[in-house]
Amino acid sequence: MDILIVEDEPEIARLIQHTLEAEGFSCQISNNGLAALQKFQELQPDLIILDLMIPGLDGLEVCARIRQKPGQKDPYILMLTAKGEELDRIIGLSTGADDYFVKPFSPRELVARVRALLRRSLRQGSQPNQVYQTPHFLVDLDQRIASYQLESGNTETLDLTTLEFNLLSTFLSYPGRVWSRTQLIDKLWGDDFFGDERVVDTHVARLRKKIEPDPSHPTFIKTVTGVGYKFEDAVMGGNG
């Protein structure tokens, strides 16, 4: 597994590198945002550990640019932030990060978090061939393809991150079901989840921007006040 470490403090960067390489990971370091984007193109890593406050382009901008590159490898992104600094901003903005980690941290905690993220890839790769379909959407778990049927009748492939794809798959697997944040966390992260439940809201907001005609007035992913979310389509389809 290849990991790109984007951190401008040499001591922290070396600590992360040595810790993860001791666990068998292959790591490379970039110390600023522009260098990180170039290294991402070259390395195509499985995971990026990305410090929020780096020189040049900050971590949020680097994260957003990586997520905006269609056809590239879709890495997991673990955002690093100083204790109490910008935490709400990371949770609340649709940056594309999969998780966040607060500094200072122990090496053991870092390894656990990295392994938790990468284990998701292994679980997703072992899912059975299954298709979920509703009047406007189709998700093929085996091909990892999600598509949307336009009003013209044409089909458009959705450009989703891994987490967005899994979230949409979860909604389509039980159309009309109300999901609490806790249930979505259990479904998407399982016992590997670390952090704040509000991260679910971030991923829902990101998915809405990609599938809703008007994300501010959702047609498909509805908020159920005091409970969580549910997915509705015009005429409910079943599992394929």
C-alpha positions in Angstrom: 0.0 0.0 0.0 1.4 3.4 -1.0 0.9 6.4 1.3 1.6 10.0 0.5 2.4 12.2 3.6 1.8 15.9 3.1 3.3 17.7 6.1 5.6 20.7 6.3 7.0 20.0 9.7 10.0 17.7 9.1 9.9 16.1 12.5 6.2 15.2 12.2 6.6 14.0 8.6 9.5 11.7 9.5 7.7 10.4 12.6 4.7 9.4 10.4 7.0 7.9 7.7 9.0 5.8 10.1 5.9 4.7 12.0 4.1 3.5 8.9 7.1 2.0 7.1 7.8 -0.1 10.2 4.3 -1.5 9.7 5.1 -2.4 6.1 3.6 0.6 4.2 5.5 2.4 1.4 5.6 6.2 2.2 6.7 9.3 0.4 6.7 12.9 1.7 5.6 16.3 0.2 6.1 19.5 2.2 3.7 21.8 0.4 0.5 21.8 -1.5 1.8 22.1 -5.1 4.4 19.4 -4.6 1.7 17.2 -3.1 -0.5 17.5 -6.2 2.5 16.6 -8.5 3.5 13.7 -6.2 -0.1 12.5 -6.3 -0.1 12.3 -10.1 3.2 10.3 -10.0 2.5 8.0 -7.1 -1.3 7.4 -7.3 -1.3 6.5 -3.6 -3.9 4.4 -1.8 -4.0 6.9 1.0 -3.0 10.5 1.6 -2.2 11.9 5.0 -2.8 15.6 4.5 -2.0 18.4 7.0 -4.5 21.2 6.9 -2.1 24.1 7.4 0.6 23.5 4.7 2.4 26.2 2.7 1.0 27.4 -0.7 -2.2 25.6 -1.3 -3.7 24.5 2.1 -4.9 21.1 2.8 -8.5 21.9 2.0 -7.6 23.1 -1.5 -5.3 20.2 -2.2 -8.1 17.8 -1.1 -10.6 19.5 -3.3 -8.3 19.5 -6.4 -7.6 15.8 -5.9 -11.3 15.0 -5.7 -12.0 17.1 -8.9 -9.7 14.9 -11.1 -11.9 12.4 -12.9 -10.3 9.2 -14.0 -7.6 9.3 -11.4 -7.2 6.8 -8.6 -9.5 7.7 -5.7 -7.4 7.6 -2.6 -8.6 7.8 1.0 -7.7 11.1 2.5 -6.9 11.5 6.2 -6.8 15.2 7.2 -4.4 16.3 10.0 -5.3 19.3 12.2 -3.9 20.9 15.3 -5.9 20.3 18.5 -9.0 22.5 18.5 -7.9 24.2 15.2 -10.4 24.3 12.3 -12.1 21.1 13.4 -15.6 22.3 12.7 -14.4 23.7 9.4 -13.1 20.2 8.4 -16.3 18.5 9.5 -18.6 21.1 8.0 -17.0 21.8 4.6 -17.4 19.5 1.6 -13.7 19.1 1.1 -13.6 15.4 0.1 -11.6 14.2 3.1 -12.7 10.8 4.4 -11.6 11.3 8.0 -9.6 13.7 10.2 -7.0 13.2 12.9 -6.1 15.7 15.6 -2.4 16.5 16.5 -0.7 15.7 18.8 -1.2 11.9 18.3 0.4 8.7 19.3 2.0 6.5 16.6 -0.2 3.6 17.7 -3.3 5.7 17.2 -2.1 6.8 13.7 -1.5 3.2 12.6 -4.9 2.1 13.9 -6.6 4.9 11.9 -4.6 4.2 8.7 -5.4 0.5 8.9 -9.1 1.2 9.5 -9.3 3.3 6.4 -7.5 0.8 4.2 -9.6 -2.1 5.6 -12.6 -0.5 3.9 -11.0 -1.1 0.5 -10.6 -4.8 1.3 -14.2 -5.2 2.5 -15.5 -3.3 -0.5 -13.6 -5.5 -2.9 -15.2 -8.6 -1.5 -18.8 -7.5 -1.9 -21.0 -9.9 -4.0 -22.1 -8.9 -7.5 -25.3 -6.9 -6.9 -27.2 -4.2 -8.5 -29.5 -1.7 -6.8 -31.9 0.3 -9.0 -34.6 2.9 -8.6 -36.4 4.9 -11.3 -33.5 7.4 -11.6 -30.5 5.6 -10.2 -28.6 2.4 -10.8 -25.6 1.1 -8.7 -23.6 -1.9 -9.7 -21.5 -3.0 -6.7 -19.4 -5.4 -8.8 -18.4 -2.9 -11.4 -18.4 0.0 -8.9 -20.5 2.1 -11.3 -23.3 4.5 -10.3 -25.5 6.1 -12.9 -28.4 8.6 -13.1 -31.2 8.6 -15.7 -31.7 12.1 -17.1 -35.2 13.5 -18.0 -34.2 13.0 -21.7 -33.9 9.3 -21.0 -30.1 9.3 -21.4 -27.9 7.8 -18.7 -25.1 9.7 -17.0 -22.3 8.0 -15.0 -21.8 9.7 -11.6 -18.3 10.7 -10.6 -18.3 9.6 -6.9 -15.7 9.1 -4.3 -15.5 5.7 -2.7 -17.4 6.9 0.4 -20.0 8.7 -1.7 -20.5 5.5 -3.8 -20.9 3.4 -0.6 -23.4 5.9 0.9 -25.5 6.0 -2.3 -25.4 2.1 -2.4 -26.6 2.0 1.2 -29.5 4.3 0.5 -30.5 2.4 -2.6 -30.4 -0.9 -0.9 -33.4 0.1 1.2 -35.3 2.9 -0.5 -37.6 4.7 1.9 -35.8 3.4 5.0 -34.9 6.0 7.6 -31.2 5.8 8.6 -29.8 7.5 11.7 -26.3 8.8 11.7 -25.2 5.9 14.0 -26.7 3.3 11.6 -24.9 4.9 8.6 -21.6 4.9 10.6 -22.1 1.2 11.4 -22.9 0.4 7.8 -20.0 2.5 6.2 -17.3 2.3 8.8 -18.2 -0.5 11.2 -16.0 -0.8 14.3 -13.3 1.2 12.5 -15.0 4.6 13.0 -13.2 7.2 15.0 -14.5 10.8 15.3 -17.6 12.9 15.3 -21.0 11.7 14.0 -21.4 15.0 12.1 -18.9 13.7 9.5 -22.0 11.8 8.1 -23.6 15.2 7.4 -20.6 16.2 5.4 -20.7 13.1 3.2 -24.4 13.4 2.7 -24.0 17.1 1.7 -21.3 16.1 -0.8 -23.4 13.4 -2.3 -26.4 15.7 -2.6 -24.3 18.2 -4.6 -23.7 15.4 -7.2 -27.1 13.8 -7.5 -29.7 16.5 -6.5 -31.1 19.0 -9.1 -31.2 21.5 -6.2 -29.1 20.4 -3.2 -30.6 23.1 -1.0 -34.1 21.5 -1.6 -33.3 17.7 -1.9 -35.5 15.5 -4.0 -33.9 12.2 -3.3 -32.0 12.3 0.0 -34.4 13.7 2.6 -33.6 14.8 6.1 -35.8 13.3 8.8 -35.7 15.8 11.6 -34.3 14.4 14.8 -33.5 11.0 13.3 -31.3 11.1 10.2 -31.9 10.6 6.5 -33.9 8.6 4.0 -33.7 8.0 0.2 -36.8 8.5 -1.9 -37.4 8.2 -5.7 -40.5 8.8 -7.7 -41.6 5.2 -7.8 -39.6 3.0 -5.5 -37.5 0.3 -7.2 -36.2 -2.9 -5.6 -32.9 -4.6 -5.3 -31.6 -6.2 -8.4 
